[in-house]
Amino acid sequence: MHWTASTLCLIALLAAEPATADPAPTECDLLAGHPSDPDRVGAGVPTAQVRAWNEAAIAACSRDVAARPTEHRLRYNLGRALFYRGRSAEALRELEAAAGARHRQAQFVLGLLQTDGVPDVLVPDACRALPLWWDAARRGHYAARISLARQWLRDAYADCAAVPGRDEIGGFLAAVASQAQADYYQGQLVAELQEKLDAARARQP
């Protein structure tokens, strides 16, 4: 697995969101669910623990995906476990399947990988990441909203066919501002992005 420094910093700053469902977690959820997945079942598992449980997580998630093919968070969990094992191509197939079914965390993570690229597997392509983050952001995904705004302000989408407007980006930042206040560093990140957006507005005729 290979993450850029900016990606690691961003992930570290993004808080876990409350789960939206309350069924009993499967073994896959307990071994590989992500704490920041808003659609997770259970509390989620930190990265270091997923690495420690890696083979068990892959086995459990493979079984659970086979048994529950319509529960797309399990496919995301499997992709997460595979990626941390270094099986990037297999992980991407699982993430793409879950993202194609509009699982928000899979959309966010796949967009992150497409933004940064994966050595020997995936060439960076911000325009492929954009619709994933945009859809997840519109459906309330905290990290997608921040990441989309961050890349938009860097003009990363200048060559993309369809791009969110400034007002929509401002709406995403306004929506996450209250959540970000719970953590000093998140608050600083969102405030900085808001300042940049305000400065961009001021420069417009």
NUDOSE-707845 format. One record per residue (C-alpha): residue in one letter; x, y negated, z negated. Coordinates in steps of 0.25 Angstrom, whole numbers, plus 5000, padded with zeros to 4 digits. Layout:
NUDOSE-707845
aXYZ/...
***
This chain:
NUDOSE-707845
m500050005000/h500549865003/w499949734998/t500449595000/a500749504988/s499549414991/t498649534992/l499049584978/c498949444972/l497549434978/i497049564973/a497649544959/l496849414958/l495549474962/a494649514951/a493749634950/e492349614953/p491149684946/a490649804952/t489249794959/a488849944956/d488850034944/p488850184949/a489750284943/p491150264949/t491750384957/e493150444955/c493550354966/d493050224960/l493750264947/l495050294954/a495150184965/g494050084964/h494549934965/p494249844953/s493949724962/d492949804971/p491549734968/d490849864973/r491749964964/v491150064955/g491850064942/a492949974937/g493949994948/v495450034947/p496649954947/t497649974959/a498750034950/q497750144945/v497250174959/r498750194963/a498950284951/w497750364954/n497950364969/e497850504974/a496650534964/a495950404969/i496050444984/a495550584981/a494350534973/c494050424983/s494150524994/r493150614987/d492150504983/v492150434997/a491850575003/a490750594993/r490150444994/p490450395008/t489550275007/e490150224994/h491150135001/r491950084988/l492450224987/r493050215001/y493650084997/n494250154984/l494850264993/g495450165002/r496050094990/a496650224984/l497250264998/f497850125000/y498550124987/r499050264991/g499650205003/r498750275013/s498350145019/a497750195032/e496750285025/a496450175015/l496150075026/r495150175032/e494450185019/l494450035017/e493950015031/a492750105029/a492350045016/a492549905021/g491749945033/a490649975024/r490749835017/h491349885004/r491849744999/q493149794992/a493549875004/q493249755013/f494149665004/v495349765003/l495249805018/g495249655021/l496449635012/l497249745019/q496849685033/t497349555028/d498649595023/g498849725032/v499349855028/p500749895033/d500749995044/v499250005043/l498549875045/v498949745051/p498549615044/d497249555050/a496549455043/c495349445053/r495049595050/a495049565035/l494149445036/p492849515039/l493049605028/w493349505017/w492249415023/d491149515021/a491649555008/a491749415003/r490349385008/r489849504999/g490549454987/h491949514987/y492849424978/a494149464983/a493649454998/r493149314995/i494449264990/s495349345000/l494449295012/a494549145007/r496049165005/q496349215019/w495349115025/l496148995018/r497449055024/d496749045038/a496949195040/y495649205048/a496049095058/d495949205069/c494749285065/a493449285073/a492549255061/v492949175048/p492249135036/g492048985035/r492548895024/d491248885017/e491149035016/i492549045011/g492248935001/g491049014996/f491849134994/l492849064985/a491648994978/a491049134975/v492349184969/a492749064961/s491849104949/q492449244949/a493849194950/q493749104938/a493749234929/d495249244933/y496249134933/y497049184945/q495849214953/g495249074950/q496549014955/l496549094968/v495149054971/a495348904967/e496548894976/l495748954988/q494648854985/e495648744985/k496148784998/l494748795004/d494448654999/a495648605005/a495348665018/r493948605018/a494548465015/r495448475027/q494248495036/p493648375044/
***
